[in-house]
Amino acid sequence: MEPPALNPVQLLAPAVLAASFALQVVGALTPDAPLLIASTLTGLAADLALHRWQHGLVNLLARVRADVTVRQVLRDFLLVLGLLSTGEQNRGAAALPLVFGLLAFYVLHFACQGAAAVVRRSRTLPVVTRNIDASALRLNPAPPALLMRRPGPRMLWFCLPYTAGLLLAASAGAPHFGAAGIAVSLGLALTAPAELLAHLLPGRRAPGEAEVLAWFDRWLEDYRPTVGMYFSGGATSAYQANMWLGPLAGLGGRPVIVLRERFMVQEIAATEIPIVCIPKVAHLMRLKRSTLKVLIHPANSGKTSQVLRIPTIKHAFVNHGESDKLSSCNPYAKAYDEVWVAGPAGRERYAQADVGVDDKDVVEIGRPQLAAVSPYAGPPADGRVTVLYAPTWEGWTDDPGNTSVILAGENLVRALLADPGVRLLYKPHAMTGSVDSRAAAADARIRELVREANGRRPGPRTPSKAAVAELARLASALEALSATSFPDDSDSAERMRLQGVPAADNALAVERATEAWESAFWASLPAGAHQVVSGPRPTLYSCFNQADLLISDVSSVVSDYLASEKPYAVANTTGLPEEMFRAAFPTARAATILTPDAMGTAELLASVRDPSKGGLRSARAELKEYLLGPAQPSAAVRFRRAVLALSAGAAAHQARMAQRGEAVIPAQQLDQPDAFHPPVRS
């Protein structure tokens, strides 16, 4: 994917930085003290602005060997050159101690770099947890982030005193100003590594690997987990795991979430379920000595094969949504003990795909997270139609039918915005544009269309100040409950200390706070105003409940939306004729099919306002059962039954291992109470 182009505002700081160096050269060689002073201070301010607001550009400069150290050395060289070019002939001898002082500053800067690396390594624990009491490890707060993780800003701030001193020396012709500034900078640079190394002293040093692993083993023995969720992925994929938090918590008993990437610990949404992050494979294998019987997997990843090696655990692939795409029937699925699908459609997909998954290993469980989706309540009473356009992303292949954003998105949005009785909610997939730059460009143009349409609407265009203040208050309350706010200096070890066992009923409080925020969000929008919905809030299901009509692609969004039985349309960007498209993609059977030119959008909106013009309601009800399974027993009940059955299979397998003398779980833990009820304590 091509890197996104920088807009004029983003180019301002690097342009000022480049100009400052050019002017600094002129000021040093002329010599022109006022110009030298102005250009030096401007360059330093531009560099600080880059580190504050444009991290991507800072990284790009570092890749081309123009990092902050190189830039500051060049700035200092020109500053010293300007100092030598002004005043008496013997200025060079007077400036020599200043040069040695600058060299000493850089030595201390690199010493601080080394100390920071040592402290970071000592605080990188083999296991990171959340929602677990880690007080026994006696974890301490992290050193200031400016010292440990932000070398660029640290250098720039620490060099301010000597820069000011040298500039005064150049303008006033008094080298002692430069000496005083360098002395202050040296003091700061000397204090930094001393503060960092103090975190390696007994009492402040983080626990070692052996101590943390022994603590983790004791926690596993005390908690005795029964069922868990295993997840590994990138920063934008956390939604795949988050959608299973509610169903997992609803099982009761002693669930656990197993992660592999440290950053993902904070990406998991608010939950009371204990979270453990185990980056190394060797440490992951400690789970085989636990009571864990079942792991569900919302996604495939390269690291999934590592946990599949544990023979005492049964694994079920639950996916993060089902669609007619080939990716929903990945051959990787045959590596799991069972594959859990929503309804008969999922079972048929695997049978037709012939990827090695036996029909006996496919279990229909429904979609337990869809309980929050409100059912169809008839057409909009006032004739105003809220349309949710939720296209999927371009995917890892170049199939034209993956996303409608590139070929149809703008046409669809224009057609919808042309109807004054339409309110548009545009919610693109979080990964839109991550593979194909054309999707990113189309997404940006669609957002601009929405902005322009709102600008043409009469009446208020933005929420009132009172509504904005109320949203901020509710967001703060939600963040406090979610325990996602930390000091800027905190690292994973400090967050582990702060995120201990959550308060009783915290999950219920978070649920209510989320509902309150979402209600306030929707109420805050001006009547009829279009909206681009991005980020984790409001959720996709909250958008479902606002919508009268969904327009999407061949994706799991359609299957989930069918839980409401509301009207929907699917964009056909495959080039297939409509009948072939419906036959190839069963999720489109009860949909209105839209072509890339958006023809038929007006008729679609008319059918939403008057259902008698559509005639697809019974087809939607039939397709819902085919895709999601029967209404009774509920998806939550079917999910629980599947977990219990697979857990029983794991217990039987562990018993057979014990008979063969292969048991790795202590015998007293094999005969434990009901896996999904806490043990009775006297």
Secondary structure, 3 states (H helix, E strand, C coil): CCCCCCCHHHHHHHHHHHHHHHHHHHHHHCCCHHHHHHHHHHHHHHHHHHHHHCHHHHHHHHHCCCCHHHHHHHHHHHHHHHHHHCCCCCHHHHHHHHHHHHHHHHHHHHHHHHHHHHHHHHCCCCCEEECCCCHHHCCCCCCCHHHHCCHHHHHHHHCHHHHHHHHHHHHHCCHHHHHHHHHHHHHHHHHHHHHHHHHHCCCCCCCCHHHHHHHHHHHHHHHCCCEEEEECCCHHHHHHHHCCHHHHHHCCCCEEEEECCCCHHHHCCCCCCCEEECCCHHHHHHHHHCCCCEEEECCCCCCHHHHCCCCCCEEEECCCCCCCCHHHHCHHHHHCCEEEECCHHHHHHHHHHCCCCCHHHEEECCCHHHHHCCCCCCCCCCCCEEEEEECCCCCCCCCCCCCCHHHHHHHHHHHHHCCCCEEEEECCCCCCCCCCHHHHHHHHHHHHHHHHHHHHCCCCCCCCHHHHHHHHHHHHHHHHHHCCCCCCCCCHHHHHHHCCCCCCCHHHHHHHHHHHHHHHHHHHCCCCCCEECCCCCCCHHHHHHHCCEEEECCCHHHHHHHHHCCCEEEECCCCCCHHHHHHHCHHHCCCEEECCCCCCHHHHHHHHHCHHHCCCHHHHHHHHHHHHCCCCCCHHHHHHHHHHHHHHHHHHHHHHHHHCCCCCCCHHHHCCCCCCCCCCCC
